[in-house]
Amino acid sequence: MTKPLTRQQQWRRNNPRRYAAHLYVETLKRLGILTPQPCEQCGAKAEAHHDDYSRPGDVRWLCRKHHVQLHTRVGQ
């Protein structure tokens, strides 16, 4: 009997392009090629947001609050 997938594993399996873009950004950050910036709306500590997953290195920096608001507005 196989072990059930965790929620994280399910998300990765269901969203391969999003997961690949996330890994790409994390790799660029680790290599020092991409430097995290403050939130473009409020200046707080931010996380990467992709407007287009086919361009994984092209990100916007948004704090968690504004990132969630953006996804709520867009309906993603």
N, C-alpha and C positions, 0 to 999 in steps of 0.2 A: 504494500500500500504506500502510495506516495504522500509526502507531506504537503498540506495545502499551502498555496502561495500567500505570502504576507501582503498587506495592502500596498506596500511599496513595490513589491515584485509585480503585483497585478498592474499598478500604474505604469511601471516601466514597460511591461509587455503590451499594454494597450496604447501607449504613447511613445513609440520608438523615436520619432523625429524630435519631440520635445526633450526626451531623455538624452539623445545624442547632442542636442544643442546645449543642454545643461553641462554635460561632460566636457564639451569643447570649451565652454567658458571657464570651467574649473581648471582645465589644463592650462589655458592661457594665463589665468591668474597665478597658478603655481609656478609657471615659467617666467613670470614677471613681464609678460607681453601685454597683458591687460591689467590695469590698475583700477580697483573699485573706486567709484566716485560717490560724493554725497547725493542724496535724493535731489532730483532736478526740480522738485516742487517745494520742498521745505528745508533741505540741507542736512537732514538727519542721515544716519548710517543707512546704506541702501543695499539692495540686491538687484541682480540683473533681470531685465525684462526683455523678451524678444517680441518685436512686432511681426517678424517674419522668420519662421524656423528654417527657411531655406538659406538664410544668411546668419549662421550661428554666431559669428563674431561681432555682429552689429547689434548692440544692446543699448537699452536706456537704463539709467540707474534710478530706482524708486525705493523708498522705504517700504516696509511691509504694509503699512496703512494705505499708502497711495497705490501700491501694487494691487492690493485686494480691491480697492475702489475702481481701478482701471478695468480689472477683469469683470467686476460686477456690472459696470457700465457697458462694456463690450459684449458681455454675455458669453464669455469663453469658459 
